[in-house]
Amino acid sequence: MKKWIGLSLAALLLSGCERLDESVQQLKRMEEVDTDIKVKTVKAYTVESGEEALKQEISGVVSPKKELSLSFGRSGQISQILVQKGSVVKQGQVLAALDASVFQQEVSAAQGQVASASIRRDQTLQGPQQHEMETQRLQVEKARQNAEKASAEHAQAQILYNNGAISKDELDRQALADKQAGIQLQEQQIRYDKLKQGADKLEVEAANAAVQQANVQLTRARQDASDAVLKAPFSGVIAAISQTESEQTGPGREVFRLVDTSGWLVNLQVDSGQIGSWQTGKKVTVRAADGTEAEGVVTFVAPVLDPATGTYPVEVMIQEQTDHWRGGMTVTCVYEVKTNNSLFVPVSSVGIAEESYYVMKIVDNTLRKEPVTVGNLYGTFYEVLEGVEPGDEIVSSGLSYVVAGEVVKVADE
């Protein structure tokens, strides 16, 4: 009986030790788990100098090299449309025409006015004809004879009046006739002298002005006739036809839309962090969504910010033939930037506190907040001017979840 009780006590003691040991092991495991939870795991980035060129990739929209709405310069009825939608046309090619009958009549009338004015000017410049001179000379001679006759009759009337043979009224009538004959002689003599002098300066100027005015009318009529014919201002493709033959049209009303697809223009919106590296004349690789590429050249970099978008407009011209491209499609422009061995860190590794930039350095598995001075933004990388050195290890992302002085574990990558 005592032996059985002793064996039972030994079994109980052994069982209790085993349970105690299991509890201790469980507590150790819980402590290890708790330790693992307190030490955060972070992703790290090792700072290196950029020995190769970085690439900025910015999306933009493609538009034709040229695109223009074409309309007639005056009102009228469309008599001919000589192209179709999709037609390839050359510069100067006639695309459509208005009914020109009215315009041709205006041109003919203006030409007649020019001819008449020119004849009158020529006659003025040549001066009076010989028969005009002779006719006026005879007029002067006739006026002289009349003046001499009136003067003699006046003298005779004066003698008669002195002798009481005629009245005072009769004497006055003879005096008036004598005076009028003298005035008429002077007028005819002036006309004769003027003819002998040749063309009058004022008359010549008036004749020249008449010719000039007639030529202006002719130019206007010809311009109206020219405006009745619509020509292609540049080579391209007819993208749209808005009107039909026999339809009334007028200035500013679109008839055709002409596009030049011999080249393409890509419009970009570059932010202030990247605009510093963009320069006119720089070559750019333009990549479409289907993987095709073309070479472009930066032709314009806006000197001021566009307040509507908060970015700087940039234009890239593509001179290559890319028939499979279409206006309005989105492409990506790849722009290479020389780094000059600068230091670069991911944008996600840079934080902002109190209007200054910082990174979280990892030193002996402990975080240290380090102020940095950043330069331009290149894609997803900041250029760092001060604050880090090559080989420094920094937190690459998730800065809002860590604090300075915290012990961390770097994730294996």
Number of C-alpha atoms within 10 A of each C-alpha: 5 7 7 8 10 11 11 12 11 11 11 11 11 12 11 12 11 11 11 12 11 12 12 12 12 12 12 12 12 12 12 11 11 11 11 12 10 11 13 15 15 20 17 21 19 16 18 17 17 16 12 13 13 17 16 19 19 16 18 22 16 23 22 19 18 16 16 15 14 20 20 24 19 18 16 19 17 23 17 16 18 12 16 14 14 13 14 15 20 14 11 12 15 17 19 22 22 26 16 19 9 11 18 15 13 18 20 14 14 20 18 13 18 20 14 13 19 19 13 15 20 13 14 20 18 11 16 16 11 10 9 12 17 12 11 18 18 13 18 21 14 14 21 19 14 19 22 16 15 21 19 14 16 22 16 13 22 20 13 15 16 12 9 10 11 14 12 13 10 14 20 14 12 19 18 13 17 21 15 14 19 18 13 17 21 16 13 20 19 13 16 20 14 14 19 12 11 14 16 14 11 9 13 19 14 14 20 19 14 19 21 15 14 22 19 14 19 21 15 15 21 19 15 20 23 18 20 23 20 21 20 20 15 17 18 22 21 20 18 17 17 10 15 15 14 14 11 13 20 15 13 13 16 17 22 24 18 26 22 20 23 17 17 23 23 27 20 21 21 22 16 13 14 16 20 12 14 17 14 13 13 13 18 20 17 25 18 16 10 8 8 12 15 15 16 24 20 20 16 16 18 14 10 9 15 12 8 6 11 12 19 19 19 21 19 27 24 25 16 13 12 15 9 6 18 14 15 12 13 18 24 21 25 19 21 19 14 13 17 11 12 16 22 26 23 19 16 15 21 23 19 12 8 5 6 11 15 20 25 25 23 25 14 9 14 15 20 18 15 14 18 18 14 19 17 17 21 23 16 13 18 21 20 21 15 12 13 22 14 12 11 14 20 27 22 20 20 13 17 7 8 17 13 13 14 14 18 19 16 16 10 8 5
